[in-house]
Amino acid sequence: MNPNEQAFPNEAAPVDPILRNSLDLTISVPCKNEEKNIIGTLDTIVAAVNEVGCSCEIIVMDDGSTDQTSELVEQYQHGHPSLPIRLHKNPRNIGLSNTYVNGAFLGRGKYYRFVAGDNAEPKEAMVQILKMMGKADIIIPFHEQLTGKSITRIAVSKLYTFLVNLFSGYSIHYYNGCALHLRYNVLRWHSYAYGFGFQADTITRLLQQGATYLQVPVRVGHTNKGRGASPFHIRNIVSTGHTLFEILRRRINIILFGQ
């Protein structure tokens, strides 16, 4: 057996309600057209999980890829038969937020986290986050050091964080770092926000419900996703506005009605 597979169960058991939470962790890997990065992403996840030593399953969520992403995942499964890696293909592109929630429903781990299929997160950052598992309801990573991101995008990110904190009343360093959650909380309080805004929406909603949290500094790199992922794209601007409105609306409800 490959030594990199030792921390995983011998088989990937089928999803069954009786087996819910039978693992420590479910990692969802949403991806679209990531044929150049998906294998590296899986290798990084396997190495990180083995270093932490938790039981884990990996669910690759192909969100409408038109390249060889799924075929490469299937080859990886065949080459690593002892790893519990499942491939789920969305019938069409449904977006990151919906894919994230669907992955939680498909999983059976006590904790849940998504790792993007672009292999931008190094093993060391994953290990830092996973080692905090069980110490709070939410483990929130923030960028101690971020390479490859333009000054403009950094400024936009800081403005977004400032507005989320202003509207929610919290003081979180960063909202879009792929937090580690209790999977039950994602199922019970999942977001209806679009784009990456679902992360801030979910975190602030859970904090309003009394969830505990820890913030963890990590060092990661930034991957340029192209024009469609630009913060200035009209779709992202509308999505961000929607998220901020919902966060503010919930806070006003709490102030006025206590709920």
C-alpha positions in Angstrom: 0.0 0.0 0.0 1.2 3.5 -0.8 2.4 5.1 2.5 0.6 8.2 1.7 -2.7 6.3 2.1 -2.2 5.1 5.6 -4.5 7.6 7.4 -7.5 6.7 5.3 -9.9 3.8 5.9 -9.4 0.8 3.6 -12.6 1.4 1.8 -14.9 4.3 0.8 -18.1 3.2 2.4 -21.3 4.2 0.7 -23.2 7.1 2.1 -25.8 5.8 4.5 -27.8 7.7 7.2 -26.6 5.2 9.8 -23.0 6.0 9.0 -23.3 9.8 9.2 -20.5 11.3 11.2 -18.6 8.0 11.1 -15.6 9.9 10.0 -13.8 12.9 11.5 -13.8 14.9 8.3 -15.4 15.3 4.9 -13.4 17.4 2.4 -15.3 18.6 -0.7 -13.3 19.6 -3.7 -15.4 21.8 -6.0 -13.9 22.2 -9.4 -14.6 23.3 -12.9 -12.1 22.8 -15.7 -9.2 22.1 -13.3 -7.5 19.3 -15.4 -4.1 21.0 -14.8 -4.6 21.2 -11.0 -6.9 18.5 -9.7 -4.3 15.8 -9.3 -2.0 18.1 -7.4 -4.9 19.2 -5.2 -5.7 15.6 -4.3 -2.0 14.8 -3.6 -1.9 17.8 -1.3 -5.0 16.9 0.6 -3.9 13.3 1.1 -0.5 14.4 2.4 -2.1 16.9 4.8 -4.7 14.5 6.2 -2.0 11.8 6.7 0.1 14.3 8.7 -2.8 15.3 10.9 -3.9 11.6 11.3 -7.7 12.1 11.1 -10.1 9.8 9.3 -11.4 11.5 6.2 -13.2 11.2 2.9 -12.7 13.3 -0.2 -15.6 14.2 -2.5 -14.6 15.8 -5.8 -17.5 17.9 -7.0 -17.2 18.5 -10.8 -19.4 21.5 -11.5 -19.9 21.2 -15.2 -16.3 20.8 -16.4 -15.8 20.6 -20.2 -12.2 19.4 -20.0 -10.7 16.2 -18.6 -11.1 17.0 -14.9 -13.4 14.0 -14.2 -11.4 11.6 -16.3 -8.3 12.4 -14.4 -10.1 12.0 -11.0 -11.3 8.6 -12.1 -7.7 7.6 -13.1 -6.6 8.8 -9.7 -9.2 6.6 -8.0 -8.1 3.6 -10.0 -4.5 4.3 -9.1 -5.3 4.7 -5.4 -8.0 2.1 -4.7 -7.7 2.3 -0.9 -8.4 6.0 -0.7 -12.1 7.0 -0.1 -12.3 9.4 -3.0 -15.7 9.8 -4.6 -16.5 11.8 -7.8 -19.8 13.6 -8.0 -20.7 15.3 -11.3 -23.3 18.0 -11.3 -25.6 17.7 -14.2 -24.8 21.3 -15.1 -22.9 24.2 -13.6 -24.8 25.2 -10.4 -22.2 27.5 -8.9 -19.9 27.2 -5.9 -22.4 27.9 -3.1 -24.8 25.2 -4.2 -22.0 22.8 -4.9 -20.6 23.4 -1.4 -23.9 22.7 0.3 -24.5 19.6 -1.8 -21.1 18.2 -0.8 -22.1 18.5 2.9 -25.2 16.4 2.2 -23.2 13.8 0.4 -20.6 13.6 3.2 -20.5 11.6 6.4 -17.8 13.4 8.4 -18.4 15.2 11.7 -16.5 18.2 10.3 -16.7 19.6 6.8 -14.4 21.8 4.7 -14.1 22.6 1.0 -10.7 22.8 -0.7 -10.7 24.4 -4.2 -9.5 22.2 -7.0 -6.9 24.8 -8.2 -4.2 23.5 -5.8 -3.6 27.0 -4.5 -3.6 26.0 -0.8 -0.3 24.4 0.3 -0.1 21.4 2.6 1.2 23.4 5.5 -1.8 25.7 5.5 -4.2 22.7 5.5 -2.3 21.0 8.3 -2.6 24.2 10.4 -6.3 24.3 9.9 -7.0 20.6 10.4 -5.0 20.4 13.6 -7.5 22.9 15.1 -10.4 20.6 14.4 -12.5 20.0 17.4 -11.3 23.1 19.3 -14.3 25.3 18.2 -17.4 25.0 16.0 -15.7 27.1 13.3 -12.0 27.3 12.4 -11.6 30.4 10.3 -8.3 30.8 8.4 -6.9 34.2 7.5 -4.0 35.2 5.3 -0.9 35.8 7.4 0.9 36.0 4.0 -0.7 36.0 0.5 1.4 35.9 -2.7 0.3 36.5 -6.2 -2.6 38.9 -5.5 -2.7 42.4 -6.9 -2.8 45.4 -4.8 -6.2 46.2 -6.2 -7.7 42.8 -5.3 -6.2 43.0 -1.8 -7.8 46.4 -1.3 -11.2 45.1 -2.5 -10.9 42.1 -0.2 -10.1 44.3 2.8 -13.1 46.6 1.9 -15.3 43.6 1.7 -14.1 42.3 5.1 -14.6 45.7 6.6 -18.2 45.9 5.3 -19.1 42.4 6.5 -17.8 43.3 10.0 -19.6 46.6 10.0 -22.9 45.1 9.0 -22.6 42.0 11.2 -21.1 43.5 14.3 -18.2 41.0 14.4 -14.5 41.4 14.0 -13.3 38.6 11.7 -9.9 38.9 9.9 -11.0 37.2 6.7 -14.2 35.5 5.5 -13.2 33.8 2.3 -10.5 31.4 3.5 -12.5 28.2 3.4 -13.5 27.7 7.0 -13.7 24.3 8.7 -17.3 23.7 10.0 -19.2 21.1 11.9 -21.0 19.5 9.0 -24.3 19.7 10.8 -24.1 23.4 10.9 -23.6 23.6 7.1 -26.7 21.4 6.7 -28.8 23.3 9.2 -27.7 26.9 8.5 -26.4 26.8 4.9 -26.3 30.0 2.9 -28.4 31.0 -0.1 -25.9 33.6 -1.1 -24.2 33.4 -4.5 -20.5 33.2 -5.3 -17.9 33.3 -2.5 -20.3 35.4 -0.4 -21.8 32.2 1.0 -18.8 31.9 3.3 -19.4 35.3 5.1 -23.1 34.6 5.1 -22.6 31.2 6.7 -20.1 32.4 9.3 -22.0 35.4 10.5 -25.2 33.4 10.6 -23.6 30.7 12.8 -22.0 33.3 15.1 -25.5 34.8 15.5 -26.6 31.3 16.6 -23.9 31.2 19.3 -21.3 29.1 17.5 -17.7 29.2 18.8 -14.8 30.0 16.6 -11.0 30.3 16.3 -9.0 32.2 13.8 -5.9 30.6 12.3 -3.2 32.5 10.4 -2.0 30.7 7.2 0.2 31.3 4.2 -1.3 30.7 0.8 -1.0 31.7 -2.8 -3.5 33.3 -5.0 -4.6 31.8 -8.4 -5.9 34.1 -11.1 -9.2 32.6 -12.3 -9.7 34.9 -15.2 -12.2 37.5 -16.1 -15.3 35.6 -14.8 -13.8 35.6 -11.3 -12.9 39.3 -11.2 -14.3 41.2 -8.2 -15.4 43.8 -10.8 -17.5 41.5 -12.9 -21.1 42.5 -12.7 -22.2 39.1 -11.5 -19.8 39.3 -8.6 -20.8 42.8 -7.7 -24.5 41.8 -7.6 -23.6 38.7 -5.6 -21.6 40.7 -3.1 -24.3 43.3 -2.7 -26.9 40.5 -2.0 -24.7 38.9 0.6 -24.1 42.2 2.4 -27.8 43.0 2.3 -28.7 39.7 3.9 -26.1 40.1 6.7 -27.3 43.6 7.5 -31.0 42.5 7.4 -30.3 39.7 9.9 -28.5 42.0 12.3 -31.4 44.5 12.1 -33.8 41.7 12.9 -31.7 40.8 15.9 -31.6 44.3 17.2 -35.3 45.0 16.7 -36.8 41.6 17.4 -34.1 39.6 19.2 -34.0 37.0 16.4 
